[in-house]
Amino acid sequence: MSGTGSRAAASGVQPEAAASSASTSTPTGVPRVALIGVHGYGANHLRRVTEYAADGRVQLVAIADPNPPAADDLPPGTPTYDDLSALLAAQVIDVAVISTPIHTHVPLAELALRAGADVLLEKPPAASLAEFEQLSAVVTETGRICQVGFQSHGSAAAHTLASWVADGRLGEVRGIGAVGAWIRTDRYWQRSRWAGKRMLDGIAVVDGAVTNAFAHASATALLVDGSGRSDQIVSVETELYRANPVESDDTSTVRIRTSRGTTLLTAVSLCAEVPDFEPAVIVHGSQGRAVLRYRLDQIELTVDGDTTITQYDREDLLGNLLDHRADPSVPLLAPLAETGGFTGILEAIRTSPPPAAIDPALVRWEGEGLDRHPMVQDVSKWVSQATEDLALFGEIGAPWATNERNSPS
């Protein structure tokens, strides 16, 4: 995500006027792509769009960001604009790739959709369930495409594991865990005004370990369970904690129950003691245990004591969106509707009480300046146990747990 501000959605062009001139592609049949937000993960999108442009698959027509990259970092002649409204006033686009602060996602996506563009929108798609429903209504109204940037949804490993759960290969599923523990320094929390905020200028942001840094963990667990839609979430319980001096959670457990009858338990922390804890989604089955390391596209399968590790491919979400535009029979990998379940988790966190501060006696700080970071005592052990037991921190006796949790919503 980048620093493109909410002003990008509030100024200038009338979307309906832009939509009247939009078409499906350039006269040569090459989709016209605009990138909104080029910092943070937006830099990855810029590289990918530039590669597609070099291959002739798209035309990069413009970039919108109040802090644009140097001209040498862009294809020659690529115009830049301060915001999306200014871009739409000057350009006709077919696809908008939006990688901006969380609280700007829905206003910018709506502006692009109403201008006749299809959208690849970074995760999370919205900062509240109401915003998600608003965006869903705009997608329906405009008939445009909105794909959400949960990259793990392009992983063949994730879809393979989902098929195993659906067809019973692992037996009866006791539950699914989503686990991760990373180190994040003060630099991470000071990267932007909205970092670590639950609210900013009266607007919901809902940044935090569960909703942003480890968003893929919960979203992938829902994908594996086949419970991506908002109406498939029955209840959400949260236990949110923080060691950092921020508003949002950095060490948390969340328990979700789905309409399939599955219990999903997410346990994550940004205050790890070691830097190499690889996040994973774990399926506990009566006939096997599968560990999906979703960033690596690997499944570790254990059946009757024998363990195999299989590597899978991954499909790019922008490439998939382009394929779907060319041939609607090609299914989208991360359509907006299939991220409603994750937004339900975000909504539960948004409406939960603020995270409880972890006892400083359980936190050790290392580093100096922007490299300073907290390490919560034995946190890797506790997040792992939570996902094995499918239990919240307070239920397994984590020493920082207050046993004050948000009841199922």
N, C-alpha and C positions, 0 to 999 in steps of 0.2 A: 504494500500500500504506500501511497505517496502523500505529498502535502497539498494536493489540489483541493482548494477550499470549497465550502458550501456555496460561496458566491458564484461558483460555476453553474449552479442550478438556478440561481435567482435572477440573473441579469439577462437583458438583451432580447434575443430572438424569440419569436412566437413559434412554438413547436409545430403547430398545425400548418403554418406557411411553409416551413422546411419540409414537412412530410409530403406536401403536394408535389414537390419537385424531385423527391427521392425515387430511385428505381432500384432494380435488383443488382446491378453491376455496371461497370463501365461499358462503353460500346464494344470493347474487345472481350467482354465476358469476365473480366478480372474484378473481383470484389474490391471496393474502396474501403480501406480500413483506417480508422483513427484510433490513436492511443491516448487515453485520458489518465494521466498519472504515470510518471516514468521513474519514480524513486521507490525504494524498498523492493517489493516483489515486482513492481512495475518495470524495473530494469530487466528482469527475465522476460517479461512480455515484449519489451522493446527488441531484445535479441531475437526472439522467436519471430516476431512480425518482420523484422529486417531480413531474416533468413528466408521466410516465405516470399518476401518481395523480390529477393535476389533470384529465387527460383521461378519467378513469374506467376506465383500462385495468388498473390494479392498485390494491390497497390497501396503503399503507405502514403495516404494523402495529407495527413496532418497529425500534430501532437498538441495536446492541451495540458499545460502545467504552468503555474506561476513561476516555477524555477526550472526552466527547460534545460536539457543537456546542451553541451557545446555543439556547434554546427558540425564539427569534425566527427562527433559520435552518431550522427544521423546520416541517412542516405542523402546525397546531394540534392539540394532544392526543397527539402521537406519543410513546409511552413510550420511555425509554432504559434500558439495562442495562449493567452493567460487562462482562459476557461472554456468550457464546452459551449457555452452560448455564443461566444465570439467565433469559435470554430464553425458552428452550425450556420452562423450568418454568412460565412464565406465559402463553405464547402458542402458538397453533397456526399454523404457517406452511406455505405451499406452495412458495415460492422463497426461497432464501438467496443473497444477493450478498455474496461474501467478498472483501475487499480488505485483507489483513492482511500482516504480515511473512512472508517466504518460508517459514521453518521452521515456521510454524503452519498452512500451507495444508491439508496432508493431515489432521491431527487435527481441524480445524474442519470441513472438508468431510465427513469421515466422520461426525462428530456430526450434521450437518445431514441427510445422506442417510439415516442410520438413524432420524432423527426423521420421515422421510417427505417431506422437502423435495427439490425439484430445486435444482441449484446452478449459479450462474455464479461461477467461481473465477478470481481474477486469475492472471496469468502470473508466473513459471513455475509449473506446477501442483504440482511437488514439488521437494524439495531433493536427491533421489537417485532412481536407477532403482528401488531396492527400495521406496521410498515410493510411487512412481508405480504399481508393480505392486500394492501394497497397496490403493491407492485404486481402481484398475481392478477389483480383485476385489470391493470393496464396491459399486461401481456395478452390477456383474453380479448380486451377491447381492440387492441391494435393488430392482433394476429401475428405479432412478431415473435422472435425467438429470444429466450433468455437462458443462457447456460451459466452455471455458477462454478467458480474456480476452485472446486475441491479436486485437486489434481489426482488424488488417490482413486477417484471414480473412473479414471482412465486406466487403472491398473488391471491387467488380466488376472493377477493374483487375487485381488479383492472380489472380482466377479466369479472366479473359480470357487473361492471359499463360500460365497453366497449361494452358488449352485449346490455345493455339498450340504449346506444347512437346509436348503429347500428340499433336497431329495433324500435326506436322512442318512447320508453316507457316514456321518459321525455319530449316528444314533440319536437318542433323546438329548436335546441340548439343555444342560443345566443352567447355562447362562453365558453371557459374553462380556469379557472385560476389555477395557481400553486403558492402557497404561503408558506413562511417559514421565521422565524426570530429566530436565535440562538445567544448565547453568545460564542465567541471564544477568548481566552486569547492570550497573547504573546507566551505562550508555544506552541499553535497551529501553529503559523506562524514561529516559530523557530524549528519545529520538524525535519526539513531536509533542505538541500541546495535548493531544488526545491520548497519548500512551499512558496506560495505567488508570484511565478514568472510567468511572461508571456514567457520569454525566459531564457535559462540557457546555457552558453557556446555556444551561437549561435544556439541552438536547441529549437524549440517550446515546451513549457510545458503547458501553458494555464491553470494553476491552478486558482482557484477563487470560489466565492460563487455559481455562476450558473453552472459552468462546473464540479465542484468536490463536494464541501460540499452538495449542493442541486441538484446534477445531477439527482437524482431519481425524483425530482419534475417535471422537464421538460420532462424527459423520460417517466414517468408514464402518464403525460398529453397526450403525443403523442400516447401512447398505448391505452388510453381511447378513443381517437379520431379515432383510426385505421389508424394512419399516421406515422408509425415508419420508413418507408423507406426514403432514401435521395431524391428520385424523387417526394415525396409527400409534400415537403416543397416548398412553392411558394415564400415567402419572410421572412426576419428576420430584425427587428429593435432593436437596443440596446441603452440603457442609463446606463452607467457604472460609479459607484462612489466608493470611498474608504474613510474610516476614519482612517484606519491603515496606517502606513508608509511602504506599500508594493507596488509591481508593479500591482498586480491583483485587480479585483473588490471584494468588500465585501458587497456592497449594490447596488442592480441593478434591473432594469426592462428590460424585453425582450418581444417583441411582435412578434408572429409567425403567419403567415397565411398558411393554408394547402390547398392542392388540393381538399379537401372535402368542402372547403369554410368556414372552421372554423377559428375563431380567438382564439389563445392561448396566455395568458398573464402570464408570470412568474415574480413574485416580491419577492425578497428574501434579507435578510440581515444577516450578522454575527456580528452585533453590536446592538443586542436587549437590551431592558431595563429590561426584565424579562426572566428567563431561561426556562419557561414551555410553549412556543408557539409551538404547535404541527403542523408540516407542513402538507399541505393538497392539494389535487386536487379538484377543485370545478366545477361542471357542472351546468351551468345556462340554464335551459330548460323552455319552455313556459308552460309545465304541471308539472314541478317539479324541485326541486333543490337537487342535491346530493353532499355530501362532503365526499371524500375518504381520510381518514387518513391512508396514505399508509404504515407508519411504524407500525401501530397497526392492519392493516387488517380489518378496520371498514368502513362501509358506513352509513352515517347519511342521511336519505332520508326524504325530506319534500314535501308533496303533500297536497294541499288544507288546509294548516295550521296544518296538523298532521305530527309529526316527529317520525320516528322509527330509531333505531340504531341496526345494524346487524353485528355480528362478523363472520369472515370467516377464513378459513385455509390458510396455505401457503405451497407451495412445494419448497424444496431445489433445487437450480439450479444444483449443482453437481449430486445430485440424479437423476434429470431429464436427465442430460447428459448421465449418466450411463444407464438409462432406454432406451434412444434413441439409444445408441450404441448396446444394446442387441436386440432392436426391433425398426427399423427405422420408423415403423408406429406410434410410440409415438412422437408427435411433440416436438421440442425444444421450450422452453419458451422464451428464449432471444437469438435467432440466430443473428449472426453478421449483416446480411442484415437488420434486423428490428431495428437496432440502428443507421442506417445511418441518419435518421431524426435528432436525437440528435446531431450527429457529424456535421450536417449542422448548428445547433445553435452554437456549439463550434467554427466552422470555422468563423462564423460571429463575434463572440467575439474576436477570434484571430486576425482578420483583422481590428477590430475597433480601433479607437484612444485609447490611454491609459485611464484608469478610471480618472475622475476628482476628485480632493480632495474636500471633504465636508468641508464647513466652520467650523473652529474649535469652533466658538461660538455656534454651534449646537451639539457639541460633549462633553460629560462628561466622564471622565476617572475614573475608580475605580480599586482598588487592587494595589499590588506592585510586582515588579520583574516580573517573568514569569506568575504571576496571574493577571497582569494588563490587562484591556480590555476597549475599548471604547463603549459608549452607545449613539447612534444617537437619537436625540430628537424626540419622538413620532413615531419612525420608525415602530413599530408594527401596528399602526393605518394607516400609509401610505402604507405599503405593502398590508394590507387588502383592503384598498380602491382601490388600483390599480387593484387588481384582481376582485373586484366587478364591476368596471367601464371598465375593459379591456383596461386600458390606462396607458401610461408611466408616470413616476414621473413628468416630466415637464408639462404634459397635465393636471394633477390634482393639480398642485400648490405646490408640496412638496418643503419646504423652501430651501433645498440644491440644487434643480434642476437648471441646467444652461441652459436648453433648447437646448443644443448642443447634438445632437444624431446622430448615424450612420443611414443613410438612408436605406430603405429596400434593402437587398441584394438578 
